[in-house]
Amino acid sequence: MLLVSMLLGYAIFSRNGLLAWGGYSSQLHDSKAELKSVEAERARIVNRVQLLDPAHVDPDLADELIRRELNVGHPDEVVVPLN
């Protein structure tokens, strides 16, 4: 009887027991939210890389990057950053 109660107590109150299950589910929820955020950022980066492919560069993106990096622009231009 003592052995069964010890095993039952271990199954409930141990580090990996039933009471720890709530913590694991909240960690899983947080990790899924972080994964969604990282996947969205990755998709944004993949899109930018595809737009800068040497075979067919997007002229608007190339112009934006050139103007930003070289700080080239006319005094009457208005630059609206999209980031």
ZANUVEX-128008 format. One record per residue: residue number from 0; residue in three letters; x, y, z of N, C-alpha, C in turn. Coordinates in pm, 1 decimal, m for minus. Each point is the difference from the previous one (the first is absolute). Last residue first. Layout:
# ZANUVEX-128008
+-----+-----+----------+----------+----------+----------+----------+----------+----------+----------+----------+
!   i !  aa !       nx !       ny !       nz !      cax !      cay !      caz !       cx !       cy !       cz !
+-----+-----+----------+----------+----------+----------+----------+----------+----------+----------+----------+
! NUM ! ALA !        X !        Y !        Z !        X !        Y !        Z !        X !        Y !        Z !
...
+-----+-----+----------+----------+----------+----------+----------+----------+----------+----------+----------+
//
This chain:
# ZANUVEX-128008
+-----+-----+----------+----------+----------+----------+----------+----------+----------+----------+----------+
!   i !  aa !       nx !       ny !       nz !      cax !      cay !      caz !       cx !       cy !       cz !
+-----+-----+----------+----------+----------+----------+----------+----------+----------+----------+----------+
!  82 ! ASN !    968.6 !   5033.9 !  m4338.6 !     36.8 !    m89.9 !    109.1 !    m35.2 !     62.8 !    131.1 !
!  81 ! LEU !    m42.6 !    209.4 !   m434.5 !   m104.5 !   m100.5 !     17.9 !     30.5 !    m92.9 !    114.8 !
!  80 ! PRO !    124.3 !    543.4 !   m139.1 !     51.7 !   m132.3 !     32.6 !   m113.7 !    m97.8 !     27.1 !
!  79 ! VAL !     32.1 !    450.2 !   m306.2 !    m86.8 !    m61.6 !    100.1 !     54.7 !   m139.2 !     29.1 !
!  78 ! VAL !    171.0 !    498.1 !   m222.5 !     26.1 !   m142.8 !     12.7 !    m84.4 !    m54.7 !    113.7 !
!  77 ! VAL !      2.8 !    443.5 !   m352.2 !    m43.2 !    m45.9 !    131.0 !     18.4 !   m151.8 !      1.3 !
!  76 ! GLU !    225.8 !    440.2 !   m296.9 !    m55.6 !   m135.3 !     11.2 !    m41.2 !    m29.1 !    143.1 !
!  75 ! ASP !    228.0 !    404.0 !   m173.4 !   m146.4 !      5.5 !     m1.2 !    m64.2 !   m138.1 !      8.4 !
!  74 ! PRO !    483.5 !     69.6 !     m9.1 !    m56.9 !     70.0 !    116.6 !   m153.3 !      1.9 !      1.8 !
!  73 ! HIS !    265.2 !   m411.3 !   m226.6 !    m15.6 !    142.1 !    m28.6 !    m64.2 !     68.1 !    120.1 !
!  72 ! GLY !    322.1 !   m445.1 !     22.3 !   m137.9 !     43.7 !    m20.5 !     m3.1 !    148.9 !    m25.9 !
!  71 ! VAL !    333.0 !   m432.8 !    193.7 !    m16.5 !     80.2 !   m120.2 !   m147.5 !     35.3 !    m14.4 !
!  70 ! ASN !    288.3 !   m293.2 !    313.8 !    m56.7 !    127.2 !     46.6 !    m10.9 !     99.6 !   m114.8 !
!  69 ! LEU !    141.0 !   m477.1 !      6.7 !     87.2 !    106.5 !    m48.3 !    m45.1 !    137.9 !     44.3 !
!  68 ! GLU !   m251.0 !   m392.1 !    127.1 !    140.2 !    m27.9 !     31.6 !     93.5 !    113.9 !    m40.8 !
!  67 ! ARG !   m472.6 !     26.6 !    m96.8 !     21.5 !    m10.2 !    144.6 !    148.5 !    m15.0 !     32.5 !
!  66 ! ARG !   m138.7 !      7.8 !   m454.9 !    m21.1 !    130.7 !     62.3 !     27.6 !     m3.9 !    150.0 !
!  65 ! ILE !     20.7 !   m405.8 !   m237.0 !    106.7 !     89.8 !    m43.7 !    m13.7 !    135.3 !     67.5 !
!  64 ! LEU !   m341.1 !   m317.9 !     71.7 !    124.0 !    m36.5 !     68.0 !    115.0 !     93.1 !    m36.6 !
!  63 ! GLU !   m415.9 !     59.8 !   m220.6 !    m13.3 !     29.4 !    143.2 !    130.1 !    m29.9 !     73.8 !
!  62 ! ASP !    m29.0 !   m120.5 !   m452.8 !      6.6 !    145.6 !     14.6 !     m6.9 !     40.1 !    147.0 !
!  61 ! ALA !    m62.1 !   m452.2 !   m101.9 !    138.8 !     38.7 !    m27.2 !     18.4 !    150.5 !     17.3 !
!  60 ! LEU !   m434.6 !   m170.1 !     31.9 !     79.1 !    m38.1 !    116.5 !    145.9 !     38.3 !    m19.3 !
!  59 ! ASP !   m288.2 !     71.4 !   m362.4 !    m38.1 !     86.9 !    111.2 !     82.0 !    m31.4 !    124.4 !
!  58 ! PRO !     51.0 !   m271.1 !   m393.9 !     60.0 !    133.2 !    m11.7 !    m35.6 !     93.5 !    115.7 !
!  57 ! ASP !     67.0 !   m541.4 !     m7.1 !   m112.9 !     92.7 !      6.7 !     55.8 !    142.9 !     m3.3 !
!  56 ! VAL !    254.6 !   m427.8 !   m222.5 !     m5.9 !     86.8 !    117.2 !   m122.4 !     89.5 !     m9.1 !
!  55 ! HIS !    183.3 !   m461.1 !   m228.3 !   m109.5 !     96.0 !    m19.7 !    m20.9 !     80.5 !    128.8 !
!  54 ! ALA !    377.0 !   m291.4 !    m52.7 !    m61.8 !    m26.0 !   m129.9 !   m112.5 !     99.4 !    m29.5 !
!  53 ! PRO !    241.3 !    m10.1 !    425.2 !     70.8 !     66.0 !   m109.9 !    m64.0 !    m22.2 !   m137.3 !
!  52 ! ASP !   m265.7 !     22.2 !    473.7 !     63.9 !   m103.0 !    m81.9 !     66.4 !     66.7 !   m120.5 !
!  51 ! LEU !   m272.2 !    195.0 !    373.3 !    135.8 !     42.2 !    m34.1 !     75.6 !   m103.9 !    m81.4 !
!  50 ! LEU !   m445.9 !    m70.7 !    163.5 !     m8.2 !    125.5 !    m74.5 !    137.6 !     49.9 !    m42.5 !
!  49 ! GLN !    m33.0 !   m384.9 !    271.3 !    m51.6 !    m29.8 !   m133.4 !    m10.9 !    126.5 !    m84.5 !
!  48 ! VAL !    124.5 !     46.7 !    449.4 !    106.8 !    m67.0 !    m74.0 !    m45.6 !    m31.4 !   m142.1 !
!  47 ! ARG !   m316.2 !    176.9 !    298.4 !     99.4 !    101.9 !    m37.1 !    112.4 !    m61.5 !    m82.8 !
!  46 ! ASN !   m323.5 !   m293.6 !    173.3 !    m59.1 !     85.4 !   m103.4 !    100.2 !    105.8 !    m45.6 !
!  45 ! VAL !    117.4 !   m272.6 !    361.5 !      2.5 !    m78.1 !   m124.4 !    m56.5 !     83.1 !   m114.7 !
!  44 ! ILE !    m25.3 !    185.1 !    430.4 !    137.7 !     m0.3 !    m48.4 !     11.3 !    m76.6 !   m132.3 !
!  43 ! ARG !   m415.2 !      2.4 !    220.2 !     30.7 !    135.7 !    m45.2 !    140.6 !      4.4 !    m59.5 !
!  42 ! ALA !   m138.4 !   m399.0 !    200.3 !    m71.4 !     19.5 !   m126.3 !     29.6 !    138.8 !    m57.5 !
!  41 ! ARG !    168.8 !    m98.7 !    427.3 !     70.6 !    m77.9 !   m102.0 !    m65.1 !     18.3 !   m137.4 !
!  40 ! GLU !   m212.2 !    189.3 !    373.0 !    122.7 !     73.4 !    m30.8 !     78.7 !    m70.6 !   m108.8 !
!  39 ! ALA !   m378.4 !   m219.0 !    161.6 !    m40.8 !    119.9 !    m73.3 !    122.3 !     82.7 !    m39.7 !
!  38 ! GLU !     68.8 !   m376.7 !    271.9 !    m35.6 !    m41.0 !   m136.0 !    m44.2 !    119.0 !    m83.8 !
!  37 ! VAL !     90.8 !     69.6 !    456.0 !    124.2 !    m27.3 !    m72.6 !    m29.8 !    m42.5 !   m143.8 !
!  36 ! SER !   m367.1 !     64.8 !    289.9 !     68.8 !    126.6 !    m22.8 !    126.8 !    m20.0 !    m83.1 !
!  35 ! LYS !   m234.9 !   m380.5 !    141.2 !    m79.7 !     72.8 !    m99.9 !     67.0 !    132.7 !    m35.6 !
!  34 ! LEU !    189.4 !   m253.0 !    347.7 !     22.9 !    m63.9 !   m129.5 !    m76.1 !     72.3 !   m110.4 !
!  33 ! GLU !    m74.7 !    132.6 !    444.5 !    131.9 !     43.5 !    m45.9 !     33.3 !    m59.3 !   m136.1 !
!  32 ! ALA !   m395.6 !   m140.9 !    204.9 !    m12.2 !    141.4 !    m36.2 !    133.0 !     53.5 !    m51.7 !
!  31 ! LYS !     m6.5 !   m437.5 !    167.4 !    m73.1 !      6.9 !   m127.4 !    m16.0 !    143.5 !    m46.5 !
!  30 ! SER !    193.5 !    m77.7 !    421.8 !     91.0 !    m40.3 !   m106.8 !    m67.9 !      4.4 !   m136.2 !
!  29 ! ASP !   m256.7 !     85.8 !    387.7 !     96.1 !    108.2 !    m23.8 !     93.9 !    m32.7 !   m115.0 !
!  28 ! HIS !   m299.4 !   m335.9 !    136.6 !    m75.5 !    111.0 !    m58.6 !     94.4 !    116.4 !    m32.8 !
!  27 ! LEU !    179.2 !   m365.3 !    233.6 !    m29.5 !    m38.0 !   m138.3 !    m73.1 !    112.4 !    m71.9 !
!  26 ! GLN !     78.8 !     45.7 !    458.2 !    124.8 !     14.5 !    m74.4 !    m20.4 !    m34.0 !   m147.1 !
!  25 ! SER !   m359.1 !    m72.2 !    287.1 !     19.8 !    144.2 !    m18.8 !    130.9 !     27.0 !    m75.2 !
!  24 ! SER !    m98.7 !   m444.7 !    112.2 !    m93.5 !     46.8 !   m102.8 !     13.7 !    150.3 !    m21.5 !
!  23 ! TYR !    258.6 !   m205.5 !    338.6 !     43.7 !    m42.7 !   m132.8 !    m93.4 !     51.1 !   m108.7 !
!  22 ! GLY !   m114.0 !     74.8 !    449.5 !    115.9 !     80.3 !    m38.7 !     49.4 !    m35.4 !   m138.3 !
!  21 ! GLY !   m344.6 !   m259.5 !    185.2 !    m47.9 !    134.2 !    m31.0 !    112.7 !     91.4 !    m43.4 !
!  20 ! TRP !    102.1 !   m438.6 !    156.5 !    m58.8 !     m0.5 !   m133.7 !    m50.7 !    137.5 !    m41.0 !
!  19 ! ALA !    179.9 !   m147.7 !    432.8 !     91.1 !     71.6 !    m90.3 !    m56.8 !     12.0 !   m140.7 !
!  18 ! LEU !   m227.5 !   m248.1 !    340.7 !     m3.0 !    142.2 !     34.3 !     91.9 !     83.1 !    m90.1 !
!  17 ! LEU !    m14.2 !   m479.5 !    m38.2 !   m121.5 !     63.3 !    m50.8 !     m6.2 !    149.2 !     31.2 !
!  16 ! GLY !    491.0 !   m205.2 !     m9.8 !   m130.4 !    m54.1 !     36.9 !   m115.2 !     79.8 !    m57.5 !
!  15 ! ASN !    509.1 !     33.0 !      5.0 !    m67.8 !    m33.0 !   m124.5 !   m140.0 !    m53.5 !     25.3 !
!  14 ! ARG !    272.1 !    129.9 !    364.5 !     31.0 !    103.7 !    m99.8 !    m73.0 !    m22.1 !   m130.9 !
!  13 ! SER !   m241.0 !   m216.4 !    420.4 !    138.9 !      5.2 !    m46.5 !     18.6 !    110.9 !   m103.2 !
!  12 ! PHE !   m422.2 !   m150.7 !    234.6 !     76.7 !    113.7 !     50.1 !    143.6 !      9.4 !    m50.8 !
!  11 ! ILE !   m329.0 !   m353.9 !   m132.3 !    m73.5 !    126.9 !      6.9 !     92.6 !    117.4 !     28.1 !
!  10 ! ALA !    159.8 !   m450.0 !    m24.2 !    m66.0 !     26.6 !   m128.2 !    m71.1 !    134.7 !      0.9 !
!   9 ! TYR !    200.4 !   m161.0 !    399.0 !    102.5 !     36.5 !    m97.5 !    m63.5 !     35.5 !   m134.0 !
!   8 ! GLY !   m283.3 !   m164.7 !    334.5 !     49.3 !    133.2 !     35.8 !    105.5 !     48.4 !    m97.5 !
!   7 ! LEU !   m151.5 !   m437.9 !    m49.0 !   m107.6 !     93.1 !    m34.7 !     41.3 !    143.6 !     31.2 !
!   6 ! LEU !    290.6 !   m344.1 !    131.1 !     m2.4 !     10.7 !   m146.2 !   m107.1 !     98.1 !    m46.8 !
!   5 ! MET !     18.8 !    m94.4 !    460.3 !    120.8 !     71.4 !    m41.5 !      3.1 !     18.1 !   m152.1 !
!   4 ! SER !   m345.3 !   m259.0 !    184.0 !    m20.9 !    141.8 !     31.1 !    122.9 !     82.1 !    m37.4 !
!   3 ! VAL !     28.6 !   m466.6 !    m49.3 !    m98.1 !     53.4 !    m95.3 !    m22.3 !    147.6 !     25.7 !
!   2 ! LEU !    273.7 !   m229.5 !    304.4 !     65.2 !      9.5 !   m129.9 !    m93.9 !     60.0 !   m105.0 !
!   1 ! LEU !   m169.1 !    m97.4 !    427.8 !     91.9 !    112.9 !      6.9 !     68.4 !     22.4 !   m135.1 !
!   0 ! MET !   m273.7 !   m375.6 !     52.1 !    m82.4 !    118.8 !      0.0 !     88.1 !    127.0 !      0.0 !
+-----+-----+----------+----------+----------+----------+----------+----------+----------+----------+----------+
//
